[in-house]
Amino acid sequence: MSEKLPTREQALNFLRESGCSQNVIRHCEAVAELAVEIAKKCVEKGLNVNLELVEIGALLHDIGRAKTHSVHHAVTGAQIAKALGLPEPIISIIKRHVGGGITAQEAKKLGWPKDVYTPQTLEEKIVAYADKLIEGSKRVPIGETIEKFSRELPPHAVARVKRLHREMQALIGDCK
């Protein structure tokens, strides 16, 4: 497995070759653009962030949507990324970006392999957060995402998204 990150063009080719729709690719590009903006704000605040990892991880975060649009796209995406020989930090971004993260208990219920599915690194948190601020390929206020999740997800899952938002706000302020 290579530790070298693919280029932006290679990442986009991986999405196309895996079978992602144009809509998914546009979504990934929008998330990547916002994630890089957030990462740059973190760097301005003196935080150590790998901008390239954020960009490529965000581009590839939804590669699993080539096969499924359910919550399982995170695990499916990690499997695709492994098969492509992508570096572990990219695989971690893919498997940890769903919601505000998936707990070990929830992962077990979903039948997922035993692993960590909540964002751990700053890069993972940035991509997960940017993903919550993009609906399709448009930016949306976090309140809109939380409202939508409140209708679809149990309260503890919504609480994790709110916690991720508060953590990112504390680091960089409001995201416009």
N, C-alpha and C positions, 0 to 999 in steps of 0.2 A: 504494500500500500504506500502510495506516494504521500509525502508531507507537503509537496508543492501544490499550491492552490491553482485551479484552472483559471484561465483568463476569462474575462466577461464573455467574449465570443464563444469560447469552449462551453461555458456554463449555459448559454442560450442554446447552443447546439445540443447539449445533453437534454434540455427540456424538450426540444423539438423531436429529437431521436427517440426519447422515451415515450412520446405520444401525447404530450401536453397540448391542450387546445390553445388557440391564439389568445383567448380570454384569460386563461391561466398564466400564459407568458406575460401578457400585459400587466396582470396583477403582480406578478413577481418583479417585473421591472419597476412598477410604482412603489412596491414595498422596499426594493433595493435603494431607490432614489431617496426615500424618506429615511431609511435606516442609516444611510451614509450621512445625511444632514444631522441626524441625532448623534451619530458617532463623532462627527466633527465638533459638535457642541460639547461633547464629553471631553474631547482632546483640548478644546479651548479652556475648559475648567481644570485642566491639568491631569485628567484621567488617562491611563494607558489603555488605548483601544486599538486593535488591529483593524484599520479601515478596510483593507483588502478582504479580510475574512468576513467582515460585516457585509460588504457588497456581494461577494460571491455566495455566502451563506444565505443572504436574503434572496438572491436570484434563484437559488436552488431549493428554498424552503418548502415549496409546494410541488416538488417533482413527483411525489407520490400520487398527486391528482391525475397523473397519466393513467392510473389504474383504478382509483376510487376517489369519490368526493366525500366519503364518510370521515369520521374522526381517525379512522385507521390509515389515512393518507400519511400520517406522521411516521408510522412504523414501516409502511410500504415504501415510503420515500427513503427512509434510512437503509432499507434492503437494496433499493435501486442504487443508492449512492455507494454502498459497500461493493456491489457488483461492478460498479464503474471504477473502483479503486480510489475513490475520493478520500482525502485526509479525514481523520477522526473528528477534528473540530467542525468540519462541514456536516458530517453525519450527526453530530450532537445537536447542531442548530436545527437540522431537519426534524429530528425526533423529539425535540423539546419545545417547539414553537407553538403548539396547539393550546388555545385558550391562554390561561396564565400558567400553564403546565398541567400535567396529569399526575396525580399522586400514585404511589405504589399500589395502594388499595384499588383505585380506579383502573389502573393498568391491568391488574390481576382480573378484575371483573370483565374487562374488555378482551381478555385472553392474550394479552401482549406478553412478550418475553420479559423476564425479570430484568429491570434496568431502571435508570433514572430518567424520568420524562418531564422534569421541571427545569426551567432554565437556570443554569448554575453560573456561567461566566457572564461578564458584562456584554460581550458580543452576542451571546444567546439571548439575553434579556432585551437588548436593543432590537434584534430581529423580531422576537415575539411581540414586542410592544409596537413596532412599526406596522406589523401585520394587523394589529387590532385597530389601527388608524386608517386602514385602506379597505374600502368596500368596493369590490370589483377593481377598477383602477383609479378610483377617486378617493381623495382624502376625506375623512369624516371625523367629527369631534368624538373624543373618547366617550362622552355622555351618550351618544347615539349607539355606540358599540355596546356599552354597558346595558342600555335599555333593551337592545335586541337580545343580548345574552340572557338578560333577566327573564325574558319570555321563553327561552329555549333551554336554559341550563339550571341545574340546582344552585341554590344560594351559595354554597361553599365554593363552587367553580367561579361564580361571578365575583366572589370576595377575592379570589386569587388574581383576577384581572384588575380589580380595583387596587390591590396591593402592588402589583407590577406598575400600574399608573402612578401611584404615590411614590414608589421608589424612583422611577424615571424622572418625575417632577422634581423630587428632592435633588437629583443630580443636575438637571439641565433647565428646570423651569418649564413653563408651558410650551407645548409643541404646536406650532401653527403650520 
